[in-house]
Amino acid sequence: MGYVEDLRKLIGTRPVILVGSVVIVINESNKVLLQQRSYPYGVWGLPGGLMELTESTEDCARREVFEETGLVIGDLELLSVSSGPQNFIKAQNGDEFYVVTITYITREILEGGLKVDGAESLSLDYFDLNNLPENMVGGHRKAIDKYVNTISENLDSR
């Protein structure tokens, strides 16, 4: 049993603050890896999830990417930290939480091949950064937009 499950046994569905990581995985074709999630059902998002006790946010990012996609990733670059009332979530089971989301970028896939985990993922696919699915986790779309804008700003400053 994980940290969040143990915590929920103690506090029920009351609101808590949880920390999680998501990763913008960019392949050699400059496309972003997205996961079609089982919750919320059918919605596309970045691979990621909530931290366990003793994990760093980087460890969490790497573990979640591996669990959800089968990929072992290397270097991570911090893109953003998101928190606040816009990050409030009420799960289908009634659990309430505010998530502090750490977004990383990686272009370094060390090993593995895409493998749908069957529990959290319905499918996995790479998408053009300017042609993302309509049905996407809002905060994940914003993170990708921030990444695209950062790339554009870096090119413009050259």
KOLDREN-25717 format. One record per residue (C-alpha): residue number from 0; residue in three letters; x, y, z. Coordinates in pm, 1 decimal. Example, Ala and Ser with C-alpha at 12.3 -4.5 7.8 and 13.67 -1.06 7.14 Angstrom:
2
R  resi  resn        c1        c2        c3
R     0   ALA    1230.0    -450.0     780.0
R     1   SER    1367.0    -106.0     714.0
//
This chain:
158
R  resi  resn        c1        c2        c3
R     0   MET       0.0       0.0       0.0
R     1   GLY     129.0     347.6     -85.4
R     2   TYR     159.1     666.8     112.0
R     3   VAL    -161.6     824.6     -20.7
R     4   GLU    -366.6     512.6      52.5
R     5   ASP    -223.1     494.6     406.8
R     6   LEU    -296.1     863.7     460.8
R     7   ARG    -654.7     824.9     338.0
R     8   LYS    -715.4     549.6     596.1
R     9   LEU    -635.9     806.7     864.6
R    10   ILE    -811.2    1115.3     729.6
R    11   GLY   -1083.8     989.6     499.8
R    12   THR   -1170.5    1217.2     207.4
R    13   ARG   -1072.4    1549.3     374.3
R    14   PRO    -866.6    1789.4     159.6
R    15   VAL    -488.3    1747.0     177.8
R    16   ILE    -186.7    1885.0      -5.1
R    17   LEU      -3.8    1627.3    -217.2
R    18   VAL     304.6    1661.5    -436.4
R    19   GLY     339.4    1502.6    -777.0
R    20   SER     556.3    1507.5   -1086.4
R    21   VAL     476.3    1494.6   -1456.7
R    22   VAL     722.3    1464.8   -1743.2
R    23   ILE     723.6    1611.5   -2091.5
R    24   VAL     901.7    1330.0   -2276.9
R    25   ILE    1024.5    1452.5   -2616.1
R    26   ASN    1136.5    1197.4   -2876.1
R    27   GLU    1390.6    1232.9   -3158.8
R    28   SER    1110.9    1361.8   -3387.8
R    29   ASN    1038.9    1646.2   -3141.5
R    30   LYS     701.2    1496.5   -3045.9
R    31   VAL     560.8    1475.1   -2693.9
R    32   LEU     455.9    1148.4   -2531.3
R    33   LEU      99.9    1147.5   -2400.3
R    34   GLN     -92.6     887.3   -2207.3
R    35   GLN    -462.8     830.3   -2255.4
R    36   ARG    -567.1     783.8   -1895.4
R    37   SER    -808.3     545.4   -1735.5
R    38   TYR    -895.4     823.4   -1486.0
R    39   PRO   -1040.1    1054.0   -1586.1
R    40   TYR   -1140.9     800.6   -1847.0
R    41   GLY   -1014.0     870.0   -2197.2
R    42   VAL    -847.1    1201.6   -2115.8
R    43   TRP    -493.4    1252.5   -2249.8
R    44   GLY    -214.5    1375.1   -2024.3
R    45   LEU     152.0    1360.6   -1941.9
R    46   PRO     289.4    1056.7   -1762.0
R    47   GLY     325.9    1124.6   -1392.6
R    48   GLY     174.6    1085.4   -1051.0
R    49   LEU     205.1    1143.3    -678.4
R    50   MET     518.6    1110.5    -465.6
R    51   GLU     574.0     828.1    -222.3
R    52   LEU     751.8     876.1     111.1
R    53   THR    1132.3     900.0      78.7
R    54   GLU    1112.9     991.7    -292.7
R    55   SER    1247.1    1307.2    -448.7
R    56   THR    1030.6    1470.2    -714.0
R    57   GLU    1282.7    1347.2    -972.8
R    58   ASP    1256.9     989.7    -840.9
R    59   CYS     878.2    1018.7    -855.1
R    60   ALA     894.5    1142.7   -1216.0
R    61   ARG    1119.9     857.2   -1327.2
R    62   ARG     916.5     591.8   -1142.2
R    63   GLU     584.5     713.9   -1279.9
R    64   VAL     714.7     734.0   -1637.2
R    65   PHE     847.7     379.0   -1610.1
R    66   GLU     529.1     242.2   -1449.2
R    67   GLU     297.2     409.4   -1699.4
R    68   THR     500.6     380.3   -2020.0
R    69   GLY     776.3     120.4   -1980.2
R    70   LEU    1044.3     383.4   -2055.6
R    71   VAL    1352.7     445.0   -1843.4
R    72   ILE    1438.4     813.9   -1868.4
R    73   GLY    1759.4     999.6   -1787.3
R    74   ASP    1827.0    1367.6   -1730.8
R    75   LEU    1537.1    1583.8   -1617.0
R    76   GLU    1510.9    1959.0   -1662.8
R    77   LEU    1274.6    2153.6   -1436.2
R    78   LEU    1012.0    2343.9   -1635.0
R    79   SER     765.4    2463.6   -1371.7
R    80   VAL     596.4    2424.9   -1036.5
R    81   SER     219.5    2466.5   -1024.2
R    82   SER       5.0    2504.0    -713.3
R    83   GLY    -296.8    2687.4    -578.4
R    84   PRO    -674.6    2668.5    -595.2
R    85   GLN    -669.4    2585.2    -968.2
R    86   ASN    -497.4    2258.2    -868.4
R    87   PHE    -785.1    2135.9    -649.7
R    88   ILE    -907.2    1787.7    -738.9
R    89   LYS   -1206.8    1594.2    -614.6
R    90   ALA   -1169.5    1232.7    -720.1
R    91   GLN   -1463.4    1011.8    -815.4
R    92   ASN   -1435.3     837.1    -478.2
R    93   GLY   -1473.0    1170.7    -294.3
R    94   ASP   -1106.5    1219.8    -201.6
R    95   GLU   -1014.9    1589.4    -211.8
R    96   PHE    -667.4    1728.6    -258.6
R    97   TYR    -463.8    2023.1    -374.3
R    98   VAL    -171.8    1901.6    -582.6
R    99   VAL     162.6    2074.6    -615.0
R   100   THR     277.5    1962.2    -959.5
R   101   ILE     642.3    1964.9   -1059.6
R   102   THR     683.9    1951.8   -1439.7
R   103   TYR    1003.9    1818.1   -1591.2
R   104   ILE    1128.2    1783.4   -1947.7
R   105   THR    1343.5    1502.6   -2083.0
R   106   ARG    1478.4    1410.4   -2422.6
R   107   GLU    1679.2    1123.4   -2277.7
R   108   ILE    1515.0     783.4   -2313.0
R   109   LEU    1770.1     535.1   -2182.1
R   110   GLU    1589.0     209.1   -2245.9
R   111   GLY    1254.5      40.1   -2288.3
R   112   GLY     974.7      57.9   -2537.5
R   113   LEU     624.7     195.5   -2502.0
R   114   LYS     411.2     -43.6   -2302.5
R   115   VAL      57.3      37.1   -2186.1
R   116   ASP      31.1     -59.0   -1819.4
R   117   GLY    -338.4    -150.2   -1840.3
R   118   ALA    -422.2      -0.2   -1501.8
R   119   GLU    -361.0     373.0   -1544.7
R   120   SER    -316.1     394.6   -1921.7
R   121   LEU    -552.0     309.7   -2205.5
R   122   SER    -297.9     399.9   -2473.5
R   123   LEU      26.5     587.0   -2534.4
R   124   ASP     125.8     793.9   -2834.6
R   125   TYR     356.2    1073.1   -2946.7
R   126   PHE     194.8    1396.7   -3066.9
R   127   ASP     317.2    1699.8   -3254.4
R   128   LEU     359.1    1984.5   -3003.6
R   129   ASN     123.5    2202.3   -3210.1
R   130   ASN    -139.6    1932.8   -3268.8
R   131   LEU    -240.0    1799.4   -2927.2
R   132   PRO    -559.9    1604.1   -2858.3
R   133   GLU    -867.7    1809.5   -2768.4
R   134   ASN    -954.1    1599.5   -2462.7
R   135   MET    -652.9    1677.4   -2239.3
R   136   VAL    -580.4    1745.4   -1872.1
R   137   GLY    -590.2    2126.9   -1859.6
R   138   GLY    -279.1    2172.1   -1646.9
R   139   HIS     -81.8    1936.1   -1868.1
R   140   ARG    -180.1    2131.9   -2180.2
R   141   LYS     -64.4    2451.2   -2005.5
R   142   ALA     269.3    2288.1   -1918.3
R   143   ILE     324.0    2183.7   -2280.6
R   144   ASP     225.8    2534.1   -2397.7
R   145   LYS     481.9    2678.8   -2154.3
R   146   TYR     745.7    2442.5   -2294.0
R   147   VAL     661.1    2542.4   -2653.7
R   148   ASN     674.6    2912.5   -2558.6
R   149   THR    1012.3    2860.1   -2386.6
R   150   ILE    1150.6    2697.9   -2702.9
R   151   SER    1018.6    2987.6   -2914.0
R   152   GLU    1168.0    3248.6   -2678.8
R   153   ASN    1506.1    3074.2   -2684.9
R   154   LEU    1503.5    3066.5   -3066.9
R   155   ASP    1397.1    3433.6   -3084.6
R   156   SER    1679.5    3543.6   -2854.6
R   157   ARG    1947.8    3395.1   -3082.2
//
